[in-house]
Amino acid sequence: MKNVQIPYELFVDLVLYHLNDEDDFVEEIHQGLEKKLDALLNRQLYSQYKTAPTEEQREKARQEYLDRRGVPQSFRWTAPPWER
C-alpha cells in the first residue's frame, strides 16, 4: 500500500470535519483533495511516459500528460529533439 502526503492544513480540516462534525471546512477539503488528486494523476502519467514498454504507450502517456497540464499544441515537439 502506498502512502500519500497531504498539506497539514488539509489534514487539520479533515480532522475537524470528521471528529468535531464541523461543516465549515467542506469547500476547503473538496478543493484540497481535488488538487491532490490532480497532482497524483499528473505524476502517474509522467511515470507512464518515462517507463512505458513501447514507444506508442510512451507517446500516448506524454500527450495525455501535456493535455492535463494545459500545454498548447504549438509548444509541443512532434519528434524528440535528439532525433531531429
PyMOL Python script that loads the backbone (N, CA, C, O; Angstrom):
from pymol import cmd

cmd.read_pdbstr("""\
ATOM      1  N   MET A   1       0.855  -1.176   0.000  1.00  0.00           N
ATOM      2  CA  MET A   1       0.000   0.000   0.000  1.00  0.00           C
ATOM      3  C   MET A   1       0.896   1.232   0.000  1.00  0.00           C
ATOM      4  O   MET A   1       1.849   1.321   0.774  1.00  0.00           O
ATOM      5  N   LYS A   2       0.580   2.174  -0.874  1.00  0.00           N
ATOM      6  CA  LYS A   2       1.341   3.411  -0.961  1.00  0.00           C
ATOM      7  C   LYS A   2       0.793   4.439   0.019  1.00  0.00           C
ATOM      8  O   LYS A   2      -0.374   4.391   0.410  1.00  0.00           O
ATOM      9  N   ASN A   3       1.651   5.357   0.401  1.00  0.00           N
ATOM     10  CA  ASN A   3       1.252   6.470   1.255  1.00  0.00           C
ATOM     11  C   ASN A   3       1.114   7.724   0.414  1.00  0.00           C
ATOM     12  O   ASN A   3       1.796   7.885  -0.599  1.00  0.00           O
ATOM     13  N   VAL A   4       0.236   8.603   0.836  1.00  0.00           N
ATOM     14  CA  VAL A   4       0.028   9.874   0.156  1.00  0.00           C
ATOM     15  C   VAL A   4       0.174  10.974   1.190  1.00  0.00           C
ATOM     16  O   VAL A   4      -0.437  10.923   2.257  1.00  0.00           O
ATOM     17  N   GLN A   5       0.984  11.965   0.868  1.00  0.00           N
ATOM     18  CA  GLN A   5       1.156  13.089   1.776  1.00  0.00           C
ATOM     19  C   GLN A   5       0.203  14.205   1.379  1.00  0.00           C
ATOM     20  O   GLN A   5       0.010  14.489   0.196  1.00  0.00           O
ATOM     21  N   ILE A   6      -0.388  14.832   2.388  1.00  0.00           N
ATOM     22  CA  ILE A   6      -1.265  15.977   2.154  1.00  0.00           C
ATOM     23  C   ILE A   6      -0.772  17.139   3.000  1.00  0.00           C
ATOM     24  O   ILE A   6      -0.084  16.937   4.000  1.00  0.00           O
ATOM     25  N   PRO A   7      -1.121  18.345   2.601  1.00  0.00           N
ATOM     26  CA  PRO A   7      -0.716  19.500   3.407  1.00  0.00           C
ATOM     27  C   PRO A   7      -1.320  19.433   4.817  1.00  0.00           C
ATOM     28  O   PRO A   7      -2.402  18.883   5.020  1.00  0.00           O
ATOM     29  N   TYR A   8      -0.603  19.998   5.769  1.00  0.00           N
ATOM     30  CA  TYR A   8      -1.025  19.998   7.167  1.00  0.00           C
ATOM     31  C   TYR A   8      -2.403  20.635   7.336  1.00  0.00           C
ATOM     32  O   TYR A   8      -3.236  20.129   8.088  1.00  0.00           O
ATOM     33  N   GLU A   9      -2.641  21.747   6.637  1.00  0.00           N
ATOM     34  CA  GLU A   9      -3.926  22.446   6.753  1.00  0.00           C
ATOM     35  C   GLU A   9      -5.084  21.554   6.304  1.00  0.00           C
ATOM     36  O   GLU A   9      -6.146  21.553   6.926  1.00  0.00           O
ATOM     37  N   LEU A  10      -4.881  20.800   5.230  1.00  0.00           N
ATOM     38  CA  LEU A  10      -5.922  19.890   4.753  1.00  0.00           C
ATOM     39  C   LEU A  10      -6.170  18.788   5.781  1.00  0.00           C
ATOM     40  O   LEU A  10      -7.317  18.415   6.026  1.00  0.00           O
ATOM     41  N   PHE A  11      -5.116  18.274   6.374  1.00  0.00           N
ATOM     42  CA  PHE A  11      -5.267  17.253   7.413  1.00  0.00           C
ATOM     43  C   PHE A  11      -6.080  17.780   8.593  1.00  0.00           C
ATOM     44  O   PHE A  11      -6.978  17.096   9.084  1.00  0.00           O
ATOM     45  N   VAL A  12      -5.769  18.985   9.047  1.00  0.00           N
ATOM     46  CA  VAL A  12      -6.498  19.572  10.177  1.00  0.00           C
ATOM     47  C   VAL A  12      -7.962  19.772   9.805  1.00  0.00           C
ATOM     48  O   VAL A  12      -8.848  19.490  10.611  1.00  0.00           O
ATOM     49  N   ASP A  13      -8.226  20.256   8.596  1.00  0.00           N
ATOM     50  CA  ASP A  13      -9.609  20.433   8.145  1.00  0.00           C
ATOM     51  C   ASP A  13     -10.363  19.099   8.141  1.00  0.00           C
ATOM     52  O   ASP A  13     -11.519  19.036   8.557  1.00  0.00           O
ATOM     53  N   LEU A  14      -9.706  18.040   7.672  1.00  0.00           N
ATOM     54  CA  LEU A  14     -10.337  16.720   7.658  1.00  0.00           C
ATOM     55  C   LEU A  14     -10.635  16.227   9.072  1.00  0.00           C
ATOM     56  O   LEU A  14     -11.703  15.669   9.327  1.00  0.00           O
ATOM     57  N   VAL A  15      -9.701  16.430   9.979  1.00  0.00           N
ATOM     58  CA  VAL A  15      -9.902  16.004  11.365  1.00  0.00           C
ATOM     59  C   VAL A  15     -11.068  16.760  11.988  1.00  0.00           C
ATOM     60  O   VAL A  15     -11.945  16.158  12.608  1.00  0.00           O
ATOM     61  N   LEU A  16     -11.076  18.078  11.822  1.00  0.00           N
ATOM     62  CA  LEU A  16     -12.160  18.865  12.397  1.00  0.00           C
ATOM     63  C   LEU A  16     -13.513  18.486  11.792  1.00  0.00           C
ATOM     64  O   LEU A  16     -14.522  18.434  12.494  1.00  0.00           O
ATOM     65  N   TYR A  17     -13.523  18.228  10.512  1.00  0.00           N
ATOM     66  CA  TYR A  17     -14.770  17.858   9.836  1.00  0.00           C
ATOM     67  C   TYR A  17     -15.297  16.520  10.359  1.00  0.00           C
ATOM     68  O   TYR A  17     -16.486  16.390  10.647  1.00  0.00           O
ATOM     69  N   HIS A  18     -14.414  15.528  10.481  1.00  0.00           N
ATOM     70  CA  HIS A  18     -14.865  14.190  10.857  1.00  0.00           C
ATOM     71  C   HIS A  18     -15.028  13.995  12.359  1.00  0.00           C
ATOM     72  O   HIS A  18     -15.957  13.317  12.796  1.00  0.00           O
ATOM     73  N   LEU A  19     -14.154  14.569  13.138  1.00  0.00           N
ATOM     74  CA  LEU A  19     -14.229  14.325  14.582  1.00  0.00           C
ATOM     75  C   LEU A  19     -15.108  15.324  15.326  1.00  0.00           C
ATOM     76  O   LEU A  19     -15.711  14.982  16.344  1.00  0.00           O
ATOM     77  N   ASN A  20     -15.184  16.540  14.832  1.00  0.00           N
ATOM     78  CA  ASN A  20     -15.984  17.570  15.506  1.00  0.00           C
ATOM     79  C   ASN A  20     -17.269  17.900  14.763  1.00  0.00           C
ATOM     80  O   ASN A  20     -18.024  18.773  15.192  1.00  0.00           O
ATOM     81  N   ASP A  21     -17.525  17.222  13.667  1.00  0.00           N
ATOM     82  CA  ASP A  21     -18.715  17.475  12.844  1.00  0.00           C
ATOM     83  C   ASP A  21     -18.856  18.946  12.468  1.00  0.00           C
ATOM     84  O   ASP A  21     -19.954  19.502  12.487  1.00  0.00           O
ATOM     85  N   GLU A  22     -17.739  19.564  12.130  1.00  0.00           N
ATOM     86  CA  GLU A  22     -17.761  20.962  11.705  1.00  0.00           C
ATOM     87  C   GLU A  22     -17.871  21.016  10.186  1.00  0.00           C
ATOM     88  O   GLU A  22     -16.942  20.618   9.483  1.00  0.00           O
ATOM     89  N   ASP A  23     -18.983  21.499   9.683  1.00  0.00           N
ATOM     90  CA  ASP A  23     -19.231  21.549   8.249  1.00  0.00           C
ATOM     91  C   ASP A  23     -18.633  22.783   7.576  1.00  0.00           C
ATOM     92  O   ASP A  23     -18.811  22.982   6.374  1.00  0.00           O
ATOM     93  N   ASP A  24     -17.935  23.601   8.335  1.00  0.00           N
ATOM     94  CA  ASP A  24     -17.370  24.835   7.785  1.00  0.00           C
ATOM     95  C   ASP A  24     -16.223  24.570   6.817  1.00  0.00           C
ATOM     96  O   ASP A  24     -15.829  25.470   6.075  1.00  0.00           O
ATOM     97  N   PHE A  25     -15.687  23.372   6.807  1.00  0.00           N
ATOM     98  CA  PHE A  25     -14.475  23.081   6.044  1.00  0.00           C
ATOM     99  C   PHE A  25     -14.733  22.281   4.773  1.00  0.00           C
ATOM    100  O   PHE A  25     -13.782  21.845   4.125  1.00  0.00           O
ATOM    101  N   VAL A  26     -15.983  22.079   4.405  1.00  0.00           N
ATOM    102  CA  VAL A  26     -16.319  21.217   3.271  1.00  0.00           C
ATOM    103  C   VAL A  26     -15.686  21.721   1.981  1.00  0.00           C
ATOM    104  O   VAL A  26     -15.102  20.932   1.239  1.00  0.00           O
ATOM    105  N   GLU A  27     -15.786  23.000   1.701  1.00  0.00           N
ATOM    106  CA  GLU A  27     -15.250  23.535   0.451  1.00  0.00           C
ATOM    107  C   GLU A  27     -13.722  23.447   0.414  1.00  0.00           C
ATOM    108  O   GLU A  27     -13.154  23.098  -0.621  1.00  0.00           O
ATOM    109  N   GLU A  28     -13.049  23.758   1.524  1.00  0.00           N
ATOM    110  CA  GLU A  28     -11.590  23.670   1.577  1.00  0.00           C
ATOM    111  C   GLU A  28     -11.121  22.226   1.399  1.00  0.00           C
ATOM    112  O   GLU A  28     -10.135  21.966   0.710  1.00  0.00           O
ATOM    113  N   ILE A  29     -11.833  21.296   2.021  1.00  0.00           N
ATOM    114  CA  ILE A  29     -11.496  19.879   1.887  1.00  0.00           C
ATOM    115  C   ILE A  29     -11.674  19.437   0.443  1.00  0.00           C
ATOM    116  O   ILE A  29     -10.813  18.756  -0.112  1.00  0.00           O
ATOM    117  N   HIS A  30     -12.776  19.817  -0.156  1.00  0.00           N
ATOM    118  CA  HIS A  30     -13.048  19.447  -1.545  1.00  0.00           C
ATOM    119  C   HIS A  30     -11.952  19.970  -2.468  1.00  0.00           C
ATOM    120  O   HIS A  30     -11.439  19.224  -3.302  1.00  0.00           O
ATOM    121  N   GLN A  31     -11.593  21.229  -2.329  1.00  0.00           N
ATOM    122  CA  GLN A  31     -10.556  21.827  -3.175  1.00  0.00           C
ATOM    123  C   GLN A  31      -9.195  21.178  -2.925  1.00  0.00           C
ATOM    124  O   GLN A  31      -8.460  20.901  -3.873  1.00  0.00           O
ATOM    125  N   GLY A  32      -8.856  20.936  -1.668  1.00  0.00           N
ATOM    126  CA  GLY A  32      -7.570  20.324  -1.339  1.00  0.00           C
ATOM    127  C   GLY A  32      -7.435  18.914  -1.881  1.00  0.00           C
ATOM    128  O   GLY A  32      -6.390  18.549  -2.419  1.00  0.00           O
ATOM    129  N   LEU A  33      -8.500  18.112  -1.740  1.00  0.00           N
ATOM    130  CA  LEU A  33      -8.454  16.747  -2.253  1.00  0.00           C
ATOM    131  C   LEU A  33      -8.441  16.719  -3.777  1.00  0.00           C
ATOM    132  O   LEU A  33      -7.778  15.873  -4.376  1.00  0.00           O
ATOM    133  N   GLU A  34      -9.165  17.631  -4.401  1.00  0.00           N
ATOM    134  CA  GLU A  34      -9.154  17.714  -5.861  1.00  0.00           C
ATOM    135  C   GLU A  34      -7.756  18.079  -6.374  1.00  0.00           C
ATOM    136  O   GLU A  34      -7.279  17.511  -7.356  1.00  0.00           O
ATOM    137  N   LYS A  35      -7.116  19.023  -5.704  1.00  0.00           N
ATOM    138  CA  LYS A  35      -5.760  19.432  -6.079  1.00  0.00           C
ATOM    139  C   LYS A  35      -4.785  18.261  -5.924  1.00  0.00           C
ATOM    140  O   LYS A  35      -3.935  18.044  -6.787  1.00  0.00           O
ATOM    141  N   LYS A  36      -4.904  17.513  -4.834  1.00  0.00           N
ATOM    142  CA  LYS A  36      -4.032  16.373  -4.598  1.00  0.00           C
ATOM    143  C   LYS A  36      -4.270  15.286  -5.636  1.00  0.00           C
ATOM    144  O   LYS A  36      -3.312  14.689  -6.128  1.00  0.00           O
ATOM    145  N   LEU A  37      -5.522  15.016  -5.978  1.00  0.00           N
ATOM    146  CA  LEU A  37      -5.836  14.009  -6.986  1.00  0.00           C
ATOM    147  C   LEU A  37      -5.253  14.393  -8.336  1.00  0.00           C
ATOM    148  O   LEU A  37      -4.707  13.540  -9.036  1.00  0.00           O
ATOM    149  N   ASP A  38      -5.359  15.654  -8.712  1.00  0.00           N
ATOM    150  CA  ASP A  38      -4.758  16.121  -9.966  1.00  0.00           C
ATOM    151  C   ASP A  38      -3.253  15.902  -9.971  1.00  0.00           C
ATOM    152  O   ASP A  38      -2.689  15.469 -10.976  1.00  0.00           O
ATOM    153  N   ALA A  39      -2.606  16.197  -8.859  1.00  0.00           N
ATOM    154  CA  ALA A  39      -1.157  16.009  -8.764  1.00  0.00           C
ATOM    155  C   ALA A  39      -0.795  14.528  -8.883  1.00  0.00           C
ATOM    156  O   ALA A  39       0.186  14.180  -9.539  1.00  0.00           O
ATOM    157  N   LEU A  40      -1.582  13.659  -8.250  1.00  0.00           N
ATOM    158  CA  LEU A  40      -1.325  12.222  -8.332  1.00  0.00           C
ATOM    159  C   LEU A  40      -1.494  11.710  -9.760  1.00  0.00           C
ATOM    160  O   LEU A  40      -0.681  10.920 -10.240  1.00  0.00           O
ATOM    161  N   LEU A  41      -2.545  12.158 -10.434  1.00  0.00           N
ATOM    162  CA  LEU A  41      -2.775  11.720 -11.813  1.00  0.00           C
ATOM    163  C   LEU A  41      -1.678  12.225 -12.741  1.00  0.00           C
ATOM    164  O   LEU A  41      -1.222  11.494 -13.619  1.00  0.00           O
ATOM    165  N   ASN A  42      -1.254  13.468 -12.552  1.00  0.00           N
ATOM    166  CA  ASN A  42      -0.167  14.007 -13.372  1.00  0.00           C
ATOM    167  C   ASN A  42       1.115  13.207 -13.163  1.00  0.00           C
ATOM    168  O   ASN A  42       1.818  12.899 -14.125  1.00  0.00           O
ATOM    169  N   ARG A  43       1.415  12.875 -11.933  1.00  0.00           N
ATOM    170  CA  ARG A  43       2.620  12.103 -11.637  1.00  0.00           C
ATOM    171  C   ARG A  43       2.536  10.713 -12.236  1.00  0.00           C
ATOM    172  O   ARG A  43       3.528  10.198 -12.751  1.00  0.00           O
ATOM    173  N   GLN A  44       1.364  10.103 -12.175  1.00  0.00           N
ATOM    174  CA  GLN A  44       1.186   8.772 -12.749  1.00  0.00           C
ATOM    175  C   GLN A  44       1.390   8.804 -14.262  1.00  0.00           C
ATOM    176  O   GLN A  44       2.058   7.928 -14.811  1.00  0.00           O
ATOM    177  N   LEU A  45       0.829   9.791 -14.936  1.00  0.00           N
ATOM    178  CA  LEU A  45       1.005   9.905 -16.381  1.00  0.00           C
ATOM    179  C   LEU A  45       2.462  10.168 -16.751  1.00  0.00           C
ATOM    180  O   LEU A  45       2.972   9.607 -17.721  1.00  0.00           O
ATOM    181  N   TYR A  46       3.124  11.013 -15.984  1.00  0.00           N
ATOM    182  CA  TYR A  46       4.533  11.298 -16.250  1.00  0.00           C
ATOM    183  C   TYR A  46       5.372  10.024 -16.079  1.00  0.00           C
ATOM    184  O   TYR A  46       6.267   9.754 -16.880  1.00  0.00           O
ATOM    185  N   SER A  47       5.077   9.253 -15.041  1.00  0.00           N
ATOM    186  CA  SER A  47       5.802   7.998 -14.826  1.00  0.00           C
ATOM    187  C   SER A  47       5.553   7.017 -15.953  1.00  0.00           C
ATOM    188  O   SER A  47       6.475   6.332 -16.396  1.00  0.00           O
ATOM    189  N   GLN A  48       4.308   6.940 -16.426  1.00  0.00           N
ATOM    190  CA  GLN A  48       3.997   6.064 -17.559  1.00  0.00           C
ATOM    191  C   GLN A  48       4.763   6.505 -18.803  1.00  0.00           C
ATOM    192  O   GLN A  48       5.283   5.678 -19.551  1.00  0.00           O
ATOM    193  N   TYR A  49       4.825   7.805 -19.011  1.00  0.00           N
ATOM    194  CA  TYR A  49       5.552   8.343 -20.157  1.00  0.00           C
ATOM    195  C   TYR A  49       7.021   7.934 -20.111  1.00  0.00           C
ATOM    196  O   TYR A  49       7.608   7.608 -21.143  1.00  0.00           O
ATOM    197  N   LYS A  50       7.611   7.950 -18.932  1.00  0.00           N
ATOM    198  CA  LYS A  50       9.030   7.636 -18.799  1.00  0.00           C
ATOM    199  C   LYS A  50       9.320   6.133 -18.787  1.00  0.00           C
ATOM    200  O   LYS A  50      10.430   5.727 -19.132  1.00  0.00           O
ATOM    201  N   THR A  51       8.349   5.297 -18.400  1.00  0.00           N
ATOM    202  CA  THR A  51       8.641   3.875 -18.197  1.00  0.00           C
ATOM    203  C   THR A  51       7.832   2.920 -19.069  1.00  0.00           C
ATOM    204  O   THR A  51       7.986   1.705 -18.940  1.00  0.00           O
ATOM    205  N   ALA A  52       6.983   3.424 -19.944  1.00  0.00           N
ATOM    206  CA  ALA A  52       6.144   2.537 -20.757  1.00  0.00           C
ATOM    207  C   ALA A  52       7.020   1.639 -21.640  1.00  0.00           C
ATOM    208  O   ALA A  52       8.062   2.074 -22.129  1.00  0.00           O
ATOM    209  N   PRO A  53       6.598   0.397 -21.839  1.00  0.00           N
ATOM    210  CA  PRO A  53       7.424  -0.556 -22.586  1.00  0.00           C
ATOM    211  C   PRO A  53       7.499  -0.280 -24.091  1.00  0.00           C
ATOM    212  O   PRO A  53       8.489  -0.634 -24.732  1.00  0.00           O
ATOM    213  N   THR A  54       6.472   0.343 -24.657  1.00  0.00           N
ATOM    214  CA  THR A  54       6.501   0.604 -26.104  1.00  0.00           C
ATOM    215  C   THR A  54       6.477   2.100 -26.375  1.00  0.00           C
ATOM    216  O   THR A  54       6.029   2.898 -25.551  1.00  0.00           O
ATOM    217  N   GLU A  55       6.969   2.455 -27.549  1.00  0.00           N
ATOM    218  CA  GLU A  55       7.006   3.861 -27.957  1.00  0.00           C
ATOM    219  C   GLU A  55       5.589   4.440 -28.066  1.00  0.00           C
ATOM    220  O   GLU A  55       5.366   5.600 -27.718  1.00  0.00           O
ATOM    221  N   GLU A  56       4.649   3.647 -28.540  1.00  0.00           N
ATOM    222  CA  GLU A  56       3.266   4.110 -28.672  1.00  0.00           C
ATOM    223  C   GLU A  56       2.666   4.446 -27.307  1.00  0.00           C
ATOM    224  O   GLU A  56       2.007   5.474 -27.155  1.00  0.00           O
ATOM    225  N   GLN A  57       2.891   3.592 -26.323  1.00  0.00           N
ATOM    226  CA  GLN A  57       2.372   3.835 -24.979  1.00  0.00           C
ATOM    227  C   GLN A  57       3.031   5.060 -24.353  1.00  0.00           C
ATOM    228  O   GLN A  57       2.375   5.838 -23.660  1.00  0.00           O
ATOM    229  N   ARG A  58       4.333   5.228 -24.599  1.00  0.00           N
ATOM    230  CA  ARG A  58       5.028   6.411 -24.075  1.00  0.00           C
ATOM    231  C   ARG A  58       4.447   7.684 -24.673  1.00  0.00           C
ATOM    232  O   ARG A  58       4.191   8.655 -23.961  1.00  0.00           O
ATOM    233  N   GLU A  59       4.241   7.674 -25.983  1.00  0.00           N
ATOM    234  CA  GLU A  59       3.721   8.867 -26.649  1.00  0.00           C
ATOM    235  C   GLU A  59       2.297   9.173 -26.204  1.00  0.00           C
ATOM    236  O   GLU A  59       1.943  10.336 -26.016  1.00  0.00           O
ATOM    237  N   LYS A  60       1.479   8.138 -26.034  1.00  0.00           N
ATOM    238  CA  LYS A  60       0.106   8.347 -25.563  1.00  0.00           C
ATOM    239  C   LYS A  60       0.103   8.973 -24.168  1.00  0.00           C
ATOM    240  O   LYS A  60      -0.646   9.916 -23.913  1.00  0.00           O
ATOM    241  N   ALA A  61       0.935   8.454 -23.268  1.00  0.00           N
ATOM    242  CA  ALA A  61       1.026   8.996 -21.911  1.00  0.00           C
ATOM    243  C   ALA A  61       1.566  10.423 -21.935  1.00  0.00           C
ATOM    244  O   ALA A  61       1.109  11.273 -21.172  1.00  0.00           O
ATOM    245  N   ARG A  62       2.534  10.687 -22.806  1.00  0.00           N
ATOM    246  CA  ARG A  62       3.102  12.034 -22.906  1.00  0.00           C
ATOM    247  C   ARG A  62       2.045  13.029 -23.358  1.00  0.00           C
ATOM    248  O   ARG A  62       1.921  14.110 -22.782  1.00  0.00           O
ATOM    249  N   GLN A  63       1.285  12.672 -24.381  1.00  0.00           N
ATOM    250  CA  GLN A  63       0.243  13.567 -24.893  1.00  0.00           C
ATOM    251  C   GLN A  63      -0.833  13.811 -23.836  1.00  0.00           C
ATOM    252  O   GLN A  63      -1.290  14.940 -23.663  1.00  0.00           O
ATOM    253  N   GLU A  64      -1.231  12.768 -23.138  1.00  0.00           N
ATOM    254  CA  GLU A  64      -2.250  12.918 -22.103  1.00  0.00           C
ATOM    255  C   GLU A  64      -1.738  13.798 -20.959  1.00  0.00           C
ATOM    256  O   GLU A  64      -2.475  14.626 -20.424  1.00  0.00           O
ATOM    257  N   TYR A  65      -0.477  13.609 -20.595  1.00  0.00           N
ATOM    258  CA  TYR A  65       0.131  14.435 -19.544  1.00  0.00           C
ATOM    259  C   TYR A  65       0.146  15.898 -19.973  1.00  0.00           C
ATOM    260  O   TYR A  65      -0.231  16.774 -19.195  1.00  0.00           O
ATOM    261  N   LEU A  66       0.575  16.168 -21.196  1.00  0.00           N
ATOM    262  CA  LEU A  66       0.631  17.549 -21.680  1.00  0.00           C
ATOM    263  C   LEU A  66      -0.768  18.159 -21.778  1.00  0.00           C
ATOM    264  O   LEU A  66      -0.945  19.346 -21.503  1.00  0.00           O
ATOM    265  N   ASP A  67      -1.755  17.362 -22.167  1.00  0.00           N
ATOM    266  CA  ASP A  67      -3.141  17.842 -22.207  1.00  0.00           C
ATOM    267  C   ASP A  67      -3.612  18.245 -20.805  1.00  0.00           C
ATOM    268  O   ASP A  67      -4.207  19.308 -20.626  1.00  0.00           O
ATOM    269  N   ARG A  68      -3.341  17.389 -19.814  1.00  0.00           N
ATOM    270  CA  ARG A  68      -3.755  17.695 -18.440  1.00  0.00           C
ATOM    271  C   ARG A  68      -3.052  18.931 -17.908  1.00  0.00           C
ATOM    272  O   ARG A  68      -3.643  19.702 -17.152  1.00  0.00           O
ATOM    273  N   ARG A  69      -1.805  19.126 -18.289  1.00  0.00           N
ATOM    274  CA  ARG A  69      -1.042  20.283 -17.827  1.00  0.00           C
ATOM    275  C   ARG A  69      -1.425  21.562 -18.568  1.00  0.00           C
ATOM    276  O   ARG A  69      -1.068  22.658 -18.136  1.00  0.00           O
ATOM    277  N   GLY A  70      -2.149  21.430 -19.678  1.00  0.00           N
ATOM    278  CA  GLY A  70      -2.593  22.603 -20.429  1.00  0.00           C
ATOM    279  C   GLY A  70      -1.539  23.171 -21.352  1.00  0.00           C
ATOM    280  O   GLY A  70      -1.580  24.357 -21.679  1.00  0.00           O
ATOM    281  N   VAL A  71      -0.590  22.343 -21.782  1.00  0.00           N
ATOM    282  CA  VAL A  71       0.456  22.807 -22.696  1.00  0.00           C
ATOM    283  C   VAL A  71      -0.134  22.882 -24.104  1.00  0.00           C
ATOM    284  O   VAL A  71      -0.623  21.875 -24.615  1.00  0.00           O
ATOM    285  N   PRO A  72      -0.098  24.063 -24.744  1.00  0.00           N
ATOM    286  CA  PRO A  72      -0.673  24.195 -26.085  1.00  0.00           C
ATOM    287  C   PRO A  72       0.085  23.348 -27.114  1.00  0.00           C
ATOM    288  O   PRO A  72       1.272  23.069 -26.949  1.00  0.00           O
ATOM    289  N   GLN A  73      -0.610  22.950 -28.162  1.00  0.00           N
ATOM    290  CA  GLN A  73      -0.005  22.139 -29.224  1.00  0.00           C
ATOM    291  C   GLN A  73       1.199  22.838 -29.843  1.00  0.00           C
ATOM    292  O   GLN A  73       2.167  22.184 -30.232  1.00  0.00           O
ATOM    293  N   SER A  74       1.144  24.160 -29.935  1.00  0.00           N
ATOM    294  CA  SER A  74       2.234  24.901 -30.575  1.00  0.00           C
ATOM    295  C   SER A  74       3.537  24.834 -29.765  1.00  0.00           C
ATOM    296  O   SER A  74       4.605  25.121 -30.306  1.00  0.00           O
ATOM    297  N   PHE A  75       3.467  24.462 -28.484  1.00  0.00           N
ATOM    298  CA  PHE A  75       4.667  24.371 -27.649  1.00  0.00           C
ATOM    299  C   PHE A  75       5.230  22.955 -27.589  1.00  0.00           C
ATOM    300  O   PHE A  75       6.278  22.732 -26.983  1.00  0.00           O
ATOM    301  N   ARG A  76       4.554  22.010 -28.203  1.00  0.00           N
ATOM    302  CA  ARG A  76       4.962  20.611 -28.115  1.00  0.00           C
ATOM    303  C   ARG A  76       5.819  20.225 -29.313  1.00  0.00           C
ATOM    304  O   ARG A  76       5.621  20.739 -30.414  1.00  0.00           O
ATOM    305  N   TRP A  77       6.766  19.325 -29.100  1.00  0.00           N
ATOM    306  CA  TRP A  77       7.548  18.800 -30.206  1.00  0.00           C
ATOM    307  C   TRP A  77       6.921  17.500 -30.674  1.00  0.00           C
ATOM    308  O   TRP A  77       6.355  16.752 -29.877  1.00  0.00           O
ATOM    309  N   THR A  78       7.022  17.232 -31.972  1.00  0.00           N
ATOM    310  CA  THR A  78       6.437  16.014 -32.526  1.00  0.00           C
ATOM    311  C   THR A  78       7.469  14.893 -32.576  1.00  0.00           C
ATOM    312  O   THR A  78       7.111  13.717 -32.522  1.00  0.00           O
ATOM    313  N   ALA A  79       8.741  15.251 -32.679  1.00  0.00           N
ATOM    314  CA  ALA A  79       9.817  14.266 -32.626  1.00  0.00           C
ATOM    315  C   ALA A  79      10.780  14.713 -31.530  1.00  0.00           C
ATOM    316  O   ALA A  79      10.984  15.911 -31.333  1.00  0.00           O
ATOM    317  N   PRO A  80      11.367  13.764 -30.822  1.00  0.00           N
ATOM    318  CA  PRO A  80      12.327  14.162 -29.784  1.00  0.00           C
ATOM    319  C   PRO A  80      13.456  15.001 -30.364  1.00  0.00           C
ATOM    320  O   PRO A  80      13.914  14.732 -31.474  1.00  0.00           O
ATOM    321  N   PRO A  81      13.909  16.008 -29.635  1.00  0.00           N
ATOM    322  CA  PRO A  81      14.959  16.904 -30.136  1.00  0.00           C
ATOM    323  C   PRO A  81      16.225  16.162 -30.563  1.00  0.00           C
ATOM    324  O   PRO A  81      16.910  16.601 -31.487  1.00  0.00           O
ATOM    325  N   TRP A  82      16.544  15.057 -29.912  1.00  0.00           N
ATOM    326  CA  TRP A  82      17.767  14.328 -30.255  1.00  0.00           C
ATOM    327  C   TRP A  82      17.627  13.544 -31.557  1.00  0.00           C
ATOM    328  O   TRP A  82      18.616  13.011 -32.060  1.00  0.00           O
ATOM    329  N   GLU A  83      16.395  13.462 -32.119  1.00  0.00           N
ATOM    330  CA  GLU A  83      16.181  12.754 -33.380  1.00  0.00           C
ATOM    331  C   GLU A  83      16.029  13.712 -34.561  1.00  0.00           C
ATOM    332  O   GLU A  83      15.811  13.268 -35.689  1.00  0.00           O
ATOM    333  N   ARG A  84      16.140  14.990 -34.323  1.00  0.00           N
ATOM    334  CA  ARG A  84      15.973  15.963 -35.421  1.00  0.00           C
ATOM    335  C   ARG A  84      17.217  16.106 -36.238  1.00  0.00           C
ATOM    336  O   ARG A  84      17.241  16.881 -37.194  1.00  0.00           O
TER     337      ARG A  84
END
""", "prot")
cmd.dss("prot")
cmd.show_as("cartoon", "prot")
cmd.util.cbc("prot")
cmd.orient("prot")
